[in-house]
C-alpha cells in the first residue's frame, strides 16, 4: 500500500503554466477574444478558463463570502 509520502506531487497537472496564463489573460483583456474563442483556442472547459483568467481559488472564494455578509 502506498503511503502519502509516495503520492506527494502526484495528481492532475495545472491546465496552464504561469506563462500560458499570462498570455491567456492578455488575450482576454485585449477584448479581441470571447470566452468561447479562448475555450476553443486553448481546448479547455469554460470553468477552467474562467478560473485561469480570474484567479478563483479557495482563498478568494472565502474573501468574497466575507464581503457579501459585511
Phi and psi restraints in degrees (value plus and minus 20) as a CYANA .aco file:
   2 UNK   PHI     -96.2   -56.2
   2 UNK   PSI     121.1   161.1
   3 UNK   PHI    -110.4   -70.4
   3 UNK   PSI     148.2   188.2
   4 UNK   PHI     -85.1   -45.1
   4 UNK   PSI     -48.4    -8.4
   5 UNK   PHI     -81.4   -41.4
   5 UNK   PSI     -58.0   -18.0
   6 UNK   PHI     -93.2   -53.2
   6 UNK   PSI     -40.3    -0.3
   7 UNK   PHI    -117.2   -77.2
   7 UNK   PSI     -27.8    12.2
   8 UNK   PHI     -80.2   -40.2
   8 UNK   PSI     120.4   160.4
   9 UNK   PHI      64.7   104.7
   9 UNK   PSI     -22.8    17.2
  10 UNK   PHI    -120.2   -80.2
  10 UNK   PSI     144.3   184.3
  11 UNK   PHI     108.7   148.7
  11 UNK   PSI    -193.5  -153.5
  12 UNK   PHI     -91.5   -51.5
  12 UNK   PSI     108.3   148.3
  13 UNK   PHI     -93.0   -53.0
  13 UNK   PSI     136.7   176.7
  14 UNK   PHI     -81.0   -41.0
  14 UNK   PSI     128.9   168.9
  15 UNK   PHI     -89.0   -49.0
  15 UNK   PSI     -50.5   -10.5
  16 UNK   PHI    -151.6  -111.6
  16 UNK   PSI     123.6   163.6
  17 UNK   PHI     -97.6   -57.6
  17 UNK   PSI     151.1   191.1
  18 UNK   PHI     -80.1   -40.1
  18 UNK   PSI     -61.0   -21.0
  19 UNK   PHI     -86.6   -46.6
  19 UNK   PSI     -63.1   -23.1
  20 UNK   PHI     -82.4   -42.4
  20 UNK   PSI     -58.2   -18.2
  21 UNK   PHI     -85.8   -45.8
  21 UNK   PSI     -61.4   -21.4
  22 UNK   PHI     -80.6   -40.6
  22 UNK   PSI     -63.2   -23.2
  23 UNK   PHI     -84.4   -44.4
  23 UNK   PSI     -61.3   -21.3
  24 UNK   PHI     -81.0   -41.0
  24 UNK   PSI     -66.5   -26.5
  25 UNK   PHI     -83.3   -43.3
  25 UNK   PSI     -61.0   -21.0
  26 UNK   PHI     -82.9   -42.9
  26 UNK   PSI     -62.0   -22.0
  27 UNK   PHI     -82.4   -42.4
  27 UNK   PSI     -64.0   -24.0
  28 UNK   PHI     -84.7   -44.7
  28 UNK   PSI     -66.4   -26.4
  29 UNK   PHI     -89.4   -49.4
  29 UNK   PSI     -40.3    -0.3
  30 UNK   PHI     -86.9   -46.9
  30 UNK   PSI     -42.6    -2.6
  31 UNK   PHI      62.1   102.1
  31 UNK   PSI     -21.7    18.3
  32 UNK   PHI    -103.2   -63.2
  32 UNK   PSI     -34.4     5.6
  33 UNK   PHI    -145.5  -105.5
  33 UNK   PSI     120.7   160.7
  34 UNK   PHI    -111.1   -71.1
  34 UNK   PSI     150.5   190.5
  35 UNK   PHI     -77.0   -37.0
  35 UNK   PSI     -62.7   -22.7
  36 UNK   PHI     -84.2   -44.2
  36 UNK   PSI     -58.8   -18.8
  37 UNK   PHI     -80.9   -40.9
  37 UNK   PSI     -67.5   -27.5
  38 UNK   PHI     -87.1   -47.1
  38 UNK   PSI     -55.7   -15.7
  39 UNK   PHI     -80.5   -40.5
  39 UNK   PSI     -67.1   -27.1
  40 UNK   PHI     -88.0   -48.0
  40 UNK   PSI     -60.5   -20.5
  41 UNK   PHI     -84.5   -44.5
  41 UNK   PSI     -61.5   -21.5
  42 UNK   PHI    -119.4   -79.4
  42 UNK   PSI     -25.1    14.9
  43 UNK   PHI      35.7    75.7
  43 UNK   PSI      31.7    71.7
  44 UNK   PHI    -151.4  -111.4
  44 UNK   PSI     145.2   185.2
  45 UNK   PHI     -94.6   -54.6
  45 UNK   PSI     140.7   180.7
  46 UNK   PHI     -82.3   -42.3
  46 UNK   PSI     -58.3   -18.3
  47 UNK   PHI     -86.7   -46.7
  47 UNK   PSI     -58.2   -18.2
  48 UNK   PHI     -84.3   -44.3
  48 UNK   PSI     -63.1   -23.1
  49 UNK   PHI     -82.7   -42.7
  49 UNK   PSI     -66.7   -26.7
  50 UNK   PHI     -81.3   -41.3
  50 UNK   PSI     -65.2   -25.2
  51 UNK   PHI     -82.1   -42.1
  51 UNK   PSI     -59.8   -19.8
  52 UNK   PHI     -86.1   -46.1
  52 UNK   PSI     -60.6   -20.6
  53 UNK   PHI     -94.2   -54.2
  53 UNK   PSI     -64.2   -24.2
  54 UNK   PHI    -118.8   -78.8
  54 UNK   PSI     -22.4    17.6
  55 UNK   PHI      45.6    85.6
  55 UNK   PSI      10.7    50.7
  56 UNK   PHI     -91.0   -51.0
  56 UNK   PSI     107.0   147.0
  57 UNK   PHI    -168.8  -128.8
  57 UNK   PSI    -196.2  -156.2
  58 UNK   PHI     -80.0   -40.0
  58 UNK   PSI     -59.6   -19.6
  59 UNK   PHI     -88.7   -48.7
  59 UNK   PSI     -57.7   -17.7
  60 UNK   PHI     -93.0   -53.0
  60 UNK   PSI     -52.0   -12.0
  61 UNK   PHI     -85.4   -45.4
  61 UNK   PSI     -59.5   -19.5
  62 UNK   PHI     -83.8   -43.8
  62 UNK   PSI     -63.5   -23.5
  63 UNK   PHI     -84.0   -44.0
  63 UNK   PSI     -61.1   -21.1
  64 UNK   PHI     -83.0   -43.0
  64 UNK   PSI     -61.1   -21.1
  65 UNK   PHI     -82.0   -42.0
  65 UNK   PSI     -59.3   -19.3
  66 UNK   PHI     -83.4   -43.4
  66 UNK   PSI     -57.1   -17.1
  67 UNK   PHI     -91.0   -51.0
  67 UNK   PSI     -53.6   -13.6
  68 UNK   PHI     -86.0   -46.0
  68 UNK   PSI     -57.7   -17.7
  69 UNK   PHI     -98.8   -58.8
  69 UNK   PSI     -46.1    -6.1
